[in-house]
C-alpha cells in the first residue's frame, strides 16, 4: 500500500515534467518558428469507490428427512463516490469485489446440517452476478415445518481508492488502497412437509429447428398423496420452447399417490439457431395436499435436441382462388446428407381463411423413402374462405420421418400462398312488405361484380331462422274462430330460388321472392343468405358465392279490444259490448270481430260482428247478445275474441285471440211481488191484491199472470193481464180466492207465474212466485144462542109492559157503545153487540118501528136503539 508521502512525490515529479515540456515547446517555437519537440503527456487522478454485494436464495424450500441443495446467488452493484470523468479501468478497479468467498456461517438453531464448506467465488465485477453456489444440507427427519433463518457470510477484498496515471504511449500506472471486507446476510429457509418429486427419465423426438413430443417421467418420492396436480414445463433458454413457441406450457395431471411415477408430456421444439447441447428445463408442480393446502415444488432436468435434417421448398404452384378450392403443389428437396424413411409432409394453414381438404386447417401426404438430394412433388387440396383477400397467407410445411437408426424426427418449413382473384356479386338493394304473422314479396337487386360473365346463373335466398320462410309451401291446418273457418297458406320453405340465366359482369338483376314471417317472429333483422350459382364461359361450375343481408319484418298487424262491459245474469239474455282498435301501422278492410269461445251455459245469439274498415289507430264498437242458461253459476268468465280482416293485398287474415273477462251475475227475478194481507174464513171468498214491480232493465209486454191454488183453496178468477210494464214500474193485479168449508185454519200458499214478451219479442215464462193466504177460525158467540133468544123474549115482554119505565133511547145508545168497545172479538165475528143487533133485526120485521140496519164496520156501526 502506498503512503501519502509517496503520492506527493509522484505528483510533484509529474508537475515538473509537464512544465518542462511546455517551456521546451514554447522556447523552440519562439527561437526558430518550425519543428516539433517530442514530449510525454500524462493524465492522473484518483477514484474512490466500493463493491456492494447482495446474496439471494431464490428457492429456499427444503423437506424434512431429505438432502437438499440451497443455491445462493451473489450480485455486485458497485458504488463510485468520486465525481468527474475517470478512466473506465480505474472505475472497474474501484467497484469490483475480489477474492469473494461464501459460507453458511451459522444455522441459528435450524434443524439443518450443512455438508458443504466455504466456497471460493473469485472476482465479481460491478453489475455482474455469480451463482448458483450450491450448499448441500440435510434436514432432520423430525424437523417441524416452518421458516428458519441462517447466516451466510461473504468475505471479499475491494479497492477503496484507485490512483492512476495514463501516458500518451498507452501505458498506465495504478496504485490502490485495498481493504478486506466481510458481510453477513440473514437468509430464510422454509422446511416443507410435502410431496417431493424426481425426474427419472426424459424422452423426446425434438430435433434442431423442429418440434416434437417431450415426455418427463416423474416420481412422487414423498410420503403424501396429492391431488389436482398441474405441471408446467419452462425452458430456460429462448432456443428451446414449449407449446406454440412460448417459453412454457401447462398440463393437468390430477391425482398422484406417494411413490407413483407419472409420464407428463408436452409439445416442445427448438429454433434453427439451437445447438446440440443440454437445455435446462424447469418442471413446476402445483398441487393440493391432504389438508387442502395449495403448494408448489420445482425440479430441474435437461433436454438435448437431436441432429437436424435439411429440406428446401424448390417450387410452389397452386390454383386456389379467393373463396375457391384448388390444388397446392410443392416441390421439396432433401438437402441433407442422409436418406430417410417413412417420410410424410403436412401442410398447415396459419390463418383461418385458408383451409385444407374438406375445411380443416391441415392436410398430410405420405412420401416414404427419401434419398439425399432427391426432390419430391407433394400436392394438397386447399381453398380459401369468402373473407380471404389477395395476400400471401403463411403455410407451415412439416416433414416427419425416421432415420436409418429408426429415430423419429420432424422438420418444419414455412412458405406462403396468395389466392387468385374471385368472382364477386353484390346485393345493391332490397325491399319487402313482409309483416310479422303475414307474408309478402321480397325484392332483391344483385349485381355481378365480375370479373367474368356467367351462364345458367340462379340466385337462392335462404333463412337460417325458422321465423322467416319463402314460397307458399304445403297447405296449413285450418283455423276455426267461432263459426268462421280460415284455411291459411302453407308454412313455406326455408329457401327459394330464382333463375337469372346469362349474366354479364356489371349487370344488375332484380329478383322477386314470396316470403313470410311466422307469428313467432320478432321485429329484428333476420339473416338471409343470397347465394349465386353459375357456370363460366368454359362451362365449369364456379364456386357458389353467398352474400348476407338482413330482413327485418314489419310490425305485426294487431288489434286492441277495450272497454268491455257486460250485463249477463243467470237464466237471462244479456249483452257483451266493447271497442276494437286497429293498433297496427297499416289500414285493414272488412274487419269482423269473432266470438271464439266455447263456454258452457253461454249461448251467443251471433258469433260475428262486422265493423268495416279501420285505419291505424281507428276504433269501432261491437255488441253481442248472449244467453245464459238457468244451469249456469254466477261468476267471472274468460272469453276469446278474434279479429278477422283483409290485408293490403285483400287476403283474409286472423289476429291472435284476445282474452276478455265478463261476469255472470246471479239469477234475478223478473218481478218483485208485494201482496196485500189475505185472510178468509172457511167457506168464504176474498179478493187478493198484489203489487208487481218490473226488476228487469227492459220493458216487458203482454204480461199474463196466472194464479195456481191447491185444496182447500180455489179460484174462479185466476188470471190477470198487463199490456206492458216498464223497468222499475209497479202495477197491481187482483185475484179472487175461496176457502172450502172444511178448511183448517192456517196459512196456505198460492202460486203465480208470468208469461211475457221481452224486447226481442221472445215469449218467456217467469219463475213461480208464492203468495201466502191465511184461513182463520169462524167467530163463536159469547153466550148460547137459545139463552140469547129467551132473554130477548123476556126483555121484549117486559119492555112492552114496562115501557114507560124503560130508559130512553139516548141512555140505551150510550150503554150500547160501552158494550161495543168491550167487544174484543175480531172484525166480522158475532160478538155481544153483533148478536144483539141480529136479534133486533129479526124482531123488527114485525115491529112498528121499522127495519133495523145491518151491522156496519168500525165507528159507523149503528146500534139497534137508533130506531124507534
KATATA-V614164 format. One record per residue. PHI is phi in whole degrees, -180 to 180 (none if undefined). PSI is psi in whole degrees, -180 to 180 (999 if undefined). NEAR is the number of other ideal C-beta (glycine too) atoms within 12 Angstrom. Layout:
BEGIN
{{PHI;PSI;NEAR} {PHI;PSI;NEAR}}
END
This chain:
BEGIN
{{none;136;14} {-81;151;21} {-95;161;12} {-60;-32;15} {-62;-43;10} {-64;-40;14} {-63;-36;24} {-66;-40;14} {-64;-45;14} {-61;-42;24} {-65;-40;22} {-65;-45;15} {-59;-43;18} {-62;-38;26} {-66;-43;16} {-62;-45;15} {-60;-43;21} {-63;-42;21} {-68;-38;15} {-62;-43;17} {-63;-44;22} {-62;-45;17} {-64;-40;16} {-64;-45;20} {-65;-44;19} {-65;-40;14} {-64;-44;15} {-63;-41;18} {-64;-38;15} {-76;-32;12} {-76;-46;12} {-118;-27;10} {87;-8;8} {-139;162;9} {102;161;13} {-131;134;11} {-103;122;18} {-74;136;12} {-148;153;20} {-91;120;19} {-89;143;19} {-130;155;24} {-141;128;19} {-135;163;28} {178;-174;29} {-140;140;32} {-118;126;37} {-106;127;26} {-161;-173;32} {-165;156;33} {-81;151;39} {-136;102;26} {-99;151;42} {-142;141;23} {-115;133;40} {-127;154;24} {-130;87;32} {-57;-44;19} {-114;103;27} {-103;15;28} {-94;135;32} {-135;162;40} {-119;144;33} {-62;137;30} {76;11;24} {-122;155;30} {-96;120;23} {-123;173;33} {-122;129;27} {-101;121;40} {-108;116;30} {-102;147;37} {-122;138;27} {-117;127;38} {-119;143;26} {-114;120;34} {-119;79;21} {-63;158;33} {-125;139;22} {-114;122;30} {-96;-19;19} {-74;154;23} {-107;170;11} {87;-176;13} {-95;136;12} {-139;154;28} {-61;144;24} {-61;-35;19} {-65;-39;22} {-66;-38;33} {-67;-42;30} {-59;-42;30} {-63;-35;37} {-79;-16;39} {-116;-4;35} {-86;152;38} {-103;127;45} {-113;152;31} {52;47;22} {-74;135;37} {-132;148;31} {-133;141;41} {-154;144;29} {-81;106;36} {-83;-38;25} {-152;127;19} {-85;-7;28} {53;43;20} {80;3;14} {-69;146;31} {-76;56;28} {-131;135;35} {-109;116;22} {-85;124;30} {-110;7;17} {-121;132;23} {-87;-166;15} {-61;141;19} {-118;137;27} {-86;129;19} {-103;-42;30} {102;-148;21} {-95;136;26} {-121;110;36} {-74;164;27} {-60;133;29} {84;0;18} {-110;166;23} {-133;163;23} {-134;141;30} {145;176;28} {-79;148;22} {-109;108;31} {-92;135;22} {-123;122;34} {-82;130;21} {-131;150;34} {-115;129;25} {-98;131;34} {-59;149;23} {-62;-39;16} {-96;20;11} {-65;133;28} {-76;137;17} {-61;144;25} {151;-174;18} {-103;138;20} {-129;156;30} {-113;142;24} {-131;156;34} {-103;127;25} {-112;122;39} {-104;134;27} {-123;123;40} {-113;146;28} {-166;173;33} {-123;142;27} {-143;162;40} {-96;117;38} {-76;-38;27} {-128;136;29} {-123;118;37} {-102;135;35} {-138;151;32} {-138;125;27} {-109;138;23} {-111;160;17} {-73;-12;14} {-87;6;11} {97;-11;9} {-78;158;14} {-149;147;22} {-116;137;23} {-127;143;28} {-135;138;26} {-133;147;28} {-99;100;25} {-98;139;25} {-130;154;21} {-93;136;18} {-134;153;23} {-143;131;23} {-131;142;27} {-112;128;21} {-113;128;27} {-93;117;21} {-112;154;35} {-105;130;24} {-119;131;37} {-107;125;30} {-95;121;32} {-112;137;32} {-103;85;29} {-150;-179;35} {-67;152;39} {-130;155;33} {-131;152;40} {-144;127;25} {-79;114;33} {-95;-21;20} {-164;149;18} {-132;127;31} {-127;148;24} {-163;167;35} {-128;35;29} {-89;123;40} {-104;169;41} {-64;126;31} {77;11;33} {-130;-178;37} {-126;163;39} {-175;-166;34} {-103;128;27} {-111;123;40} {-119;126;29} {-108;126;38} {-95;115;23} {-123;134;37} {-108;136;24} {-82;97;33} {-86;1;27} {-81;-174;30} {-109;10;20} {-121;135;30} {-75;142;22} {-129;167;37} {-142;164;24} {52;48;22} {-78;132;34} {-122;125;26} {-108;136;39} {-127;121;30} {-99;131;43} {-131;124;30} {-79;140;35} {-94;5;23} {-136;139;25} {-68;-13;18} {-81;-11;25} {-120;124;43} {-130;169;34} {-128;159;38} {66;-130;21} {-95;21;16} {122;0;21} {-84;171;19} {-73;-18;25} {-145;165;26} {-149;149;32} {-124;146;22} {-145;153;27} {-95;133;19} {-106;-42;33} {93;-139;18} {-75;149;18} {-152;112;36} {-83;155;22} {-62;135;21} {83;-7;18} {-85;145;24} {-108;128;21} {-113;146;31} {-102;117;22} {-112;121;39} {-111;142;25} {-137;154;36} {-90;124;25} {-129;172;43} {-169;170;41} {-129;158;39} {-81;164;24} {-62;-21;19} {-83;-5;15} {-65;158;29} {-123;172;19} {-84;82;18} {-141;170;17} {-86;119;18} {-97;127;34} {-71;135;24} {-128;128;39} {-99;129;31} {-110;108;41} {-96;129;28} {-121;116;40} {-105;142;27} {-159;166;38} {-104;131;24} {-79;176;26} {-65;-22;21} {-87;3;15} {84;8;11} {-86;139;19} {-92;117;17} {-125;173;31} {-145;144;27} {-136;155;38} {-129;142;29} {-132;154;34} {-119;148;30} {-149;-169;30} {-142;152;23} {-130;130;42} {-114;117;25} {-67;155;39} {-80;165;32} {-64;155;23} {-99;147;33} {-110;148;36} {-104;136;27} {-135;147;40} {-134;140;24} {-88;112;32} {-83;-36;21} {-155;148;17} {-132;137;29} {-144;148;22} {-157;164;31} {-128;40;21} {-96;123;38} {-105;168;32} {-64;124;29} {62;30;32} {-132;157;32} {-105;153;30} {-165;-159;26} {-117;133;25} {-106;120;40} {-115;128;26} {-124;132;37} {-104;114;22} {-119;135;37} {-111;136;25} {-79;101;32} {-90;7;23} {-84;-174;29} {-109;4;15} {-124;150;26} {-82;150;21} {-126;160;37} {-125;163;24} {51;40;22} {-78;143;34} {-141;149;29} {-119;128;41} {-118;126;32} {-101;130;43} {-130;125;32} {-78;142;34} {-100;6;24} {-137;138;23} {-68;-12;16} {-77;-10;28} {-115;134;43} {-136;166;35} {-125;154;35} {63;-127;22} {-94;17;12} {127;3;18} {-82;170;19} {-80;-12;25} {-149;167;26} {-152;148;31} {-122;141;23} {-128;132;29} {-86;136;18} {-111;-43;30} {92;-139;20} {-75;142;20} {-143;113;33} {-82;154;20} {-64;137;19} {84;-9;17} {-81;143;23} {-110;128;20} {-116;145;31} {-105;123;21} {-119;141;37} {-124;147;25} {-135;144;36} {-85;121;25} {-141;167;41} {-164;176;35} {-130;160;37} {-85;175;27} {-65;-28;26} {-81;-7;18} {-65;152;30} {-122;172;20} {-84;78;19} {-141;172;17} {-83;124;20} {-103;132;34} {-70;138;20} {-132;124;37} {-89;135;33} {-117;111;39} {-106;127;33} {-106;114;42} {-104;141;33} {-163;175;39} {-127;145;26} {-85;179;28} {-64;-23;18} {-87;9;14} {65;26;12} {-89;138;24} {-93;135;27} {-140;168;40} {-146;138;39} {-127;135;43} {-111;136;35} {-123;164;33} {-137;139;24} {-141;-172;34} {-141;151;24} {-129;128;41} {-109;114;24} {-63;151;35} {-79;164;24} {-64;151;19} {-117;162;30} {-74;134;33} {-125;149;29} {-135;154;41} {-138;132;25} {-84;111;33} {-93;-21;22} {-162;155;18} {-153;141;29} {-149;155;22} {-162;165;30} {-128;37;26} {-89;124;39} {-111;159;33} {-59;129;31} {78;13;31} {-145;175;39} {-124;173;38} {-171;-155;33} {-118;130;24} {-101;122;41} {-111;125;25} {-128;135;37} {-110;121;25} {-120;133;37} {-110;135;27} {-82;106;33} {-86;9;25} {77;-168;21} {-86;0;20} {-114;154;28} {-75;147;24} {-128;162;38} {-126;162;23} {50;41;21} {-78;140;34} {-138;140;29} {-116;123;41} {-112;132;31} {-106;141;41} {-147;145;32} {-116;133;35} {-77;-24;18} {-97;136;22} {-69;-8;19} {-73;-18;30} {-113;128;42} {-130;164;41} {-130;154;38} {72;-171;28} {-106;-20;20} {64;-157;21} {-90;166;13} {-65;141;12} {-89;173;20} {-74;139;13} {-63;149;13} {-117;130;23} {-112;129;20} {-129;106;30} {65;-128;28} {-91;3;18} {-101;131;25} {-116;127;18} {-118;127;26} {-105;101;16} {-72;165;26} {-74;169;25} {-62;168;19} {-75;-12;24} {83;-178;34} {-125;156;23} {-74;-9;26} {-137;161;24} {-156;144;33} {-122;143;23} {-127;136;30} {-92;135;19} {-108;-45;31} {88;-132;19} {-73;139;20} {-146;107;35} {-79;153;21} {-62;134;22} {90;-11;18} {-84;145;23} {-110;129;21} {-109;136;31} {-103;125;21} {-123;145;37} {-123;137;25} {-136;138;37} {-80;127;29} {-138;160;42} {-152;162;44} {-124;133;38} {-71;171;29} {-64;-25;27} {-86;-5;18} {-65;152;30} {-108;163;20} {-84;75;19} {-145;169;17} {-78;122;19} {-101;141;34} {-74;127;21} {-125;121;37} {-89;132;29} {-112;109;40} {-113;130;31} {-108;123;39} {-113;139;26} {-161;176;36} {-125;151;24} {-87;-175;24} {-65;-23;18} {-92;12;11} {67;25;11} {-91;139;16} {-68;126;18} {-89;153;32} {-62;130;31} {-58;138;27} {-109;131;36} {-121;129;26} {-114;152;30} {-118;133;24} {-127;168;33} {-110;132;21} {-114;115;41} {-107;110;24} {-60;148;36} {-69;161;30} {-59;147;22} {-66;142;27} {-71;117;38} {-128;160;30} {-133;147;38} {-114;134;27} {-112;117;39} {-132;180;19} {54;44;18} {-74;127;30} {-133;145;21} {-141;152;28} {-135;66;24} {-105;132;40} {-132;148;32} {-58;129;26} {82;9;28} {-131;166;38} {-87;135;28} {-136;-171;34} {-124;150;29} {-124;116;39} {-123;153;26} {-171;-174;31} {-129;132;26} {-108;135;38} {-126;135;28} {-77;101;32} {-94;7;25} {-82;-174;31} {-106;4;20} {-131;150;28} {-70;150;20} {-130;155;39} {-119;160;25} {52;50;21} {-76;131;37} {-130;128;36} {-89;123;47} {-106;129;38} {-80;112;37} {-122;50;35} {-127;141;29} {-120;75;18} {-101;129;28} {-59;140;13} {71;8;24} {-116;129;34} {-131;99;25} {-69;138;33} {-74;-31;20} {-137;151;22} {-112;2;31} {-131;139;25} {-135;109;34} {-83;129;23} {-115;-5;30} {89;-154;22} {-89;148;20} {-133;127;34} {-80;165;18} {-55;129;20} {85;-8;17} {-82;148;23} {-125;159;23} {-149;150;30} {-90;152;24} {-138;160;37} {-152;131;27} {-119;142;35} {-102;127;28} {-129;130;32} {-93;140;29} {-114;124;36} {-72;163;20} {-71;-18;21} {-83;-7;15} {-71;153;26} {-105;146;22} {-68;149;21} {148;177;19} {-75;150;17} {-130;141;29} {-102;124;20} {-119;155;33} {-114;132;30} {-122;135;41} {-122;144;35} {-106;124;43} {-102;139;38} {-156;174;39} {-116;133;24} {-80;-171;31} {-67;-14;24} {-102;11;20} {77;14;11} {-90;140;26} {-74;133;26} {-135;156;39} {-121;137;37} {-81;170;38} {-68;147;24} {-62;146;25} {-114;129;31} {-84;129;18} {-126;159;32} {-122;134;22} {-136;145;34} {-107;128;24} {-89;115;34} {-77;158;22} {-61;161;17} {-60;140;23} {-128;147;24} {-75;147;24} {-71;-31;35} {-131;149;36} {-109;123;24} {-104;135;33} {-130;87;18} {-78;149;29} {-77;161;21} {-67;127;17} {-116;115;32} {-135;136;26} {-154;157;33} {-92;161;29} {-55;135;25} {86;-5;18} {-99;166;28} {-126;136;24} {-138;167;28} {-106;136;25} {-110;121;37} {-102;126;21} {-125;128;33} {-90;129;21} {-120;139;35} {-118;134;25} {-77;109;31} {-94;0;25} {-79;169;32} {-99;28;21} {-147;157;29} {-77;131;23} {-105;136;36} {-121;160;25} {52;51;20} {-80;120;35} {-116;115;26} {-97;138;38} {-129;128;25} {-99;136;37} {-125;130;23} {-125;162;30} {-129;151;18} {-55;135;16} {-95;12;24} {-95;149;36} {-150;163;26} {-147;131;32} {-97;-4;14} {-128;78;20} {-112;19;24} {-134;149;21} {-144;158;28} {-141;136;18} {-124;134;29} {-65;-47;16} {-163;159;20} {-144;123;34} {-80;164;20} {-57;130;19} {80;-7;17} {-79;149;22} {-121;133;19} {-128;159;27} {-113;133;21} {-122;149;34} {-127;136;25} {-127;157;34} {-110;130;26} {-127;138;40} {-120;148;31} {-113;136;35} {-68;161;21} {-65;-26;16} {-94;13;12} {-64;136;29} {-81;140;18} {-70;110;20} {-173;180;17} {-91;130;20} {-116;145;32} {-91;145;23} {-119;146;38} {-107;145;26} {-135;133;37} {-130;167;28} {-128;137;39} {-115;130;26} {-149;168;32} {-109;128;23} {-85;-174;30} {-70;-14;21} {-96;14;18} {61;27;13} {-97;133;19} {-82;128;16} {-123;153;28} {-113;128;19} {-79;174;32} {-66;167;23} {-90;130;21} {-104;148;27} {-118;136;21} {-124;134;34} {-81;140;23} {-128;128;40} {-104;126;28} {-99;126;33} {-114;161;27} {-68;148;21} {-71;151;20} {-73;136;22} {-98;144;16} {-69;157;23} {-76;-28;21} {-131;158;18} {-60;147;12} {-64;-41;17} {-63;-34;12} {-69;-38;15} {-63;-43;26} {-63;-45;20} {-60;-45;15} {-63;-38;20} {-68;-39;26} {-64;-47;17} {-61;-43;15} {-64;-37;22} {-68;-41;23} {-67;-43;14} {-65;-38;15} {-65;-40;22} {-66;-39;16} {-77;-40;12} {-113;37;13} {-65;-25;16} {-71;-26;10} {-86;-13;10} {-66;151;17} {-64;157;16} {-75;173;14} {-61;-38;18} {-64;-40;13} {-65;-42;14} {-62;-40;23} {-62;-43;21} {-63;-42;16} {-64;-39;22} {-59;-44;27} {-63;-39;20} {-63;-44;15} {-66;-39;24} {-62;-38;29} {-69;-26;15} {-81;-12;14} {-72;110;25} {-96;8;14} {-74;151;21} {-70;161;16} {-61;136;18} {97;-13;20} {-95;146;21} {-81;94;26} {-83;-158;27} {-63;-50;27} {-65;-36;32} {-67;-42;32} {-63;-46;31} {-64;-40;33} {-60;-41;32} {-65;-40;24} {-66;-42;30} {-64;-36;33} {-63;-42;26} {-70;-37;21} {-74;-19;27} {-83;-6;24} {-65;-29;13} {-111;3;11} {-79;170;18} {-87;-13;11} {-86;-3;19} {90;177;16} {-72;142;19} {-87;145;26} {-73;161;19} {-68;160;16} {-67;136;27} {-103;-170;18} {-109;138;11} {69;-142;10} {-77;-9;10} {-85;2;12} {-70;129;26} {-92;143;24} {-82;160;31} {-68;-12;37} {-90;5;29} {-81;-7;23} {-113;145;21} {-92;999;15}}
END
